[in-house]
Amino acid sequence: MCGISGLVYHDQNRLVAPDVLKKMCDTMVHRGPDDEGFFIDGAVGLGMRRLSVIDLVSGHQPISNEDGQVWIVFNGEIYNFPQLRGELEAKGHEFATNTDTETIVHAYEEYGPDCVKKLNGMFSFAIWDRRRRRLMLARDRVGIKPLYYFSDHRCLAFGSELKALLQCADVPRDLDHLALDTYLTCEYIPGPRTIFKNVNKLPPGHVLILEDGQITVESYWDIQYEVNDGTEAELGQHLYDLLKDAVRLQLISDVPLGAFLSGGVDSSAIVCMMSELMDRPVQTFSIGFDDPSYNELGYARQVARHFGADHHDLVIQPDIVGLVEGLVGFLDEPLADVSIFPTYLVSKLAREKVTVVLSGDGGDELFAGYDWYVADRIEQYYRRLPSVLRNRLIPHLVAQLPPTSQKKGAVNKLKRFVEGSVLPRELRQYRWNTFLSDEHRGLLYSRDFLSSLGDSNAYSSFTGHLGSAGAADSLWQAQYADIKTYLVDDILTKVDRMSMAHSLEARVPFLDHRVVEFASGLPSDLKLKGMKTKYLLKQAMASKLPREVLTRKKEGFSIPIKNWLKEELQPMMQEVLAPDRLDREGIFNSAWVEGLKTEHIQGSANHSHQLWALMVFEIWRDQYLKS
């Protein structure tokens, strides 16, 4: 696992300065504390920071082919590299190391840009082909590993993190207003857009080619919807075998590895398979909180005992105020998912024992585990009520109910459902993932900022994917859209940044592309059966996991942020959202924000999503726009 960066000037007489390349890599020391390396070829420079996981001795990067004409910097892991290496050696390629990185170089020699289709893994990499004067950037199929780039008439700069690009004087720090609006609407920024104008995320499953002064970005993989044939029992067994093989491949490592364990079905399934494949107890890691509605350690401990794991957990009352600014710095761009806190803390705990962890991320998207898939189904019946009830009476009555301090609870779920149900139906499942309505958008923003948005639509980045799944039914269309947006730009971004903040590599067996392709073709009633989520996955694991784990309600990996904003975080909230500060910046209507704060502190409404998102942006703004 590494952090990569690079710079290509279109004017071949302009030379890449070594100190600029080093500054880009220095911003990512946390991604690779073990080594650094650079390659400069006139107007082209590649750099990397390395976390040693495979071939600890000879895995220094950048790595070239036999004659030094093809060079690579690589972030990630290629799990099938031993098999691919054998194929390439049979074709005459000679290897100087035992790394997966060198395998990509020779695969590129043999197959050109199509080499990505041969790879099973998580990756972002850059290849410089000196003969063709070609730069190739690539990102794995699902987007597990990040890759950002900036391009204009002067240069192309790229890196694993935004902060690396910002070390180049050619990369401007211009705020993208639509990206900010989208972030405040859904708490993250879907690609290819970023918080900065003209800086993009390379989309998952895509390659970028720079050759002859021209840049092309092309897809090499997408999820094809083809219904799988077979009985429920046959499909369940195939799923189990496929996922277990993904876990087997991802156990490859020359350093200690373990697993995140929440006690939910997904992480428990991974621990189950690891315990069957490993010749020693699995090291597992969990985090809990004092608030019982946020503490899931009981389930995690039960699963750990069931499989004889070497379990480590911690019930914490962290210094939240001290954590906030540091975590925002690791994020690079605003992300308001509050599960960054437990993810950061469990990563810190795990890094004390291991260098690699496997996690259960991806299971909810592939097998319909989220509450909003259930809400979408319930809404089909709810909308049969007379419109005067749905749009006026019920919302009015539910709005009178004060929020509770619990993590979820019946009242909180009811309020969230009713709030979402009045939004436009074309938003589908995003109605329950939206935190800024059109009405409130007009109240939150200053007149000038609102004018700058024009007719732009914050929802377009999300809803555009809903119709992209071909002949799929409505459930898979929703899952497909979540895989392309929420999974990659919220969940995977969070896990990557918070684990790499501790130089910990996180692997995700559910997102082996074979598992993703299989899940896409499952009949929807084997994923969401009635109101039962992840039906086939639970059936496949029924004889393996404790019954309590299979039947428990999904809670999510979260923290009591709504309570903290009234207590520990209230002074910080008052400071970063102070009226005079907001008025100087000219983006937000400070009077309306004051109203949000007052209602939240008094307990008459839960505005934690809106307030926390605003706080993260303001803290990010201090770090990235005022420096």
SULMO-V184282 format. One line per field, one symbol per residue. ss: DSSP state (H for helix, E for strand, - for the rest). phi: phi as a letter, one per 30 degrees, with the letter a starting at -180 (. if undefined). Layout:
ss: ???
phi: ???
This chain:
ss: -EEEEEEEE--------HHHHHHHHH--HHH-E-EEEEEEE--EEEEEEE------------EE-----EEEEEEEEE--HHHHHHHHHH---------HHHHHHHHHHHHHHHHHHH--EEEEEEEEE----EEEEEE--------EEEE---EEEEE--HHHH---------E-HHHHHHHHHH---------E--EEE----EEEEEE--EEEEEE------------HHHHHHHHHHHHHHHHHH-------EEEE----HHHHHHHHHHHHH-----EEEEEEE--HHH--HHHHHHHHHH---EEEEEEE---HHHHHHHHHHHH--------HHHHHHHHHHHH----EEE----HHHHH---HHHHHHHHHHHH----HHHHHHHHHHHHH---------HHHHHHHHHHHHH---HHHHHHHHH----HHHHHHHE-HHHHHHH------HHHH----------HHHHHHHHHHHHHHHHHHHHHHHHHHH----EEE-HHH-HHHHHHHH---HHH--E--E--HHHHHH------HHHHH---------HHHH-----HHHHHHH--HHHHHHH--E-HHHHHHHHHHHHH-----HHHHHHHHHHHHHHHHH---
phi: .bccaaabcddddccddedddddddddbeddaddababbbbidbbbbacccdbbhddccecdcbddcicbbbbbbkbcdcdddddeddddcjdcccbccdedddedddedciededddcclcababcccdddhccbcbbdecjdcdacabbbdcabcbadbdddddddddcdccdddddddddddbiacddddbdceicbcddeibbcccahiccbcbdcabdccbddckdedddddddedddddddeddddacbdbabdbcjddddddddeddddcccbdddcbbbbbddddcccdedddddedeciddcbbacbbdddeddedddddddibebcdddeddddddddddddcbcbbcbcdjddddbicdddddeddddddddddeddddcbddeddddddddcdddbidddddddddeddddedddhdddcbcbbdddddddddddddddddhcdcddddcddddccciddddddeddeddddbeddccdddeddddddechccccbeeceddddddddcdeddccccicddhedddddcedcceedddcdddcicbbdddddddbecdededddcdeddddddiccdddddddeddddddidaccdddddddddddddeddcccc
